[in-house]
């Protein structure tokens, strides 16, 4: 049975309905719907869900829930979780026209400190953490995009100017012009069999001491090397040359000038006598016996026996000498080198000797004679080779008759162990015994 009320009905006690309740449209609704009043009637509708937490605070249950912010481009909306303590960190989710979509922001409620992400260690180990902090001040928003894969060994994280990050090999500074370097401990440079090249390339390399040492220990600059202020040559010298200094710090290669090695020296009066020398223009031996006041019965070396005139040509010109004469004046060379003869010669003040040429000749004794000398015998004849010579010209008159110096300039190389002797010859023709006063020395250098 149905009861219809044509006016308001007021129920002041409990009301129990065992059937359905219809709205103004006669609908009985569905499960979970609520009967809503309109200004003129009633209507069954779905239960309201609060989608805007701006209207109230929420407390979650154990059931998982989803928070959806306004769509991108809408007015900026944010969801913030914080404690009431003003210094504690704030977690902020935002989505709006002025922020990047799906942004997760960590800030610090302290307006003077940048935000941070803090990752703590396992609670069983303590409360230590790793923190990633933002600067307290930024000129603008900085967004970094991480790489999409793990790196291989020995890689570092690198960013472009737009924030795109990637794994790259660790950079090696190959240009120290980028910055000055300071060595804070002892280090060893091991080239491990390779070649280390310092390329000056138009510049210079300077090893100096800023603590007050020399201005330059080692310096290379466009082709030259300076060591402790000494400038080295720019090219190599010849074999066996040595470095010498000019006294002002510049080095150059020079040939070693070894000290001369004396072979023999002597002096005395030699003469030409008409009995043996007037026509033959005899060469008087300048060896051990030849110097002195002797009247030789026969010429020691005849000028006519020479294969040359004048100074001759060392290593080419020869003469035949009575072997015993050469051996009597022989001296052994002690040190290899270029042989030289020098000294003085003065002629007797006589017209026979005016303008006469006196030749000082040095001969090398042949090996065969040297062998015979060692065996106590002597060879009958042999050719002696010229190795050095010098000339001394007598004055043209008695008014200028005085000692004249001579020095050979054509000496050749001789070896230690060779035997040599010196002799004196003149192209003068004498009418009586005439004298030459001579001193000389032979040496190698």
Secondary structure by P-SEA (a helix, b strand, c coil): cbbbbccbbbbccbbbbcbbbbccccccccccccccccccbbbbbccccccccccbbbbbcccbbbbbcccccccccbbbbbcccccbbbbbbbcccccccbbbbbbbccccbbbbbbbbccccccccbbbbbcccccccbbbbbbbccccccbbbbbbccccbbbbbccccccccccbbbbbccbbbbbcccbbbbbcccccccccccccccccccbbbcccccccccbbbbcccccccbbbbbccccbbbbbcccccccccccbbbbbbcccccccccccccccccccccccccccccccccccccccccccccbbbbcaaaaaaaaccccccccbbbbbbccccccccccccbbbbbbbbbbcaaaaaaaaacccccbbbbbbccbbbbbcccccccccbbbbbbcbbbbbccccccccccccccccccbbbbbbccccccc
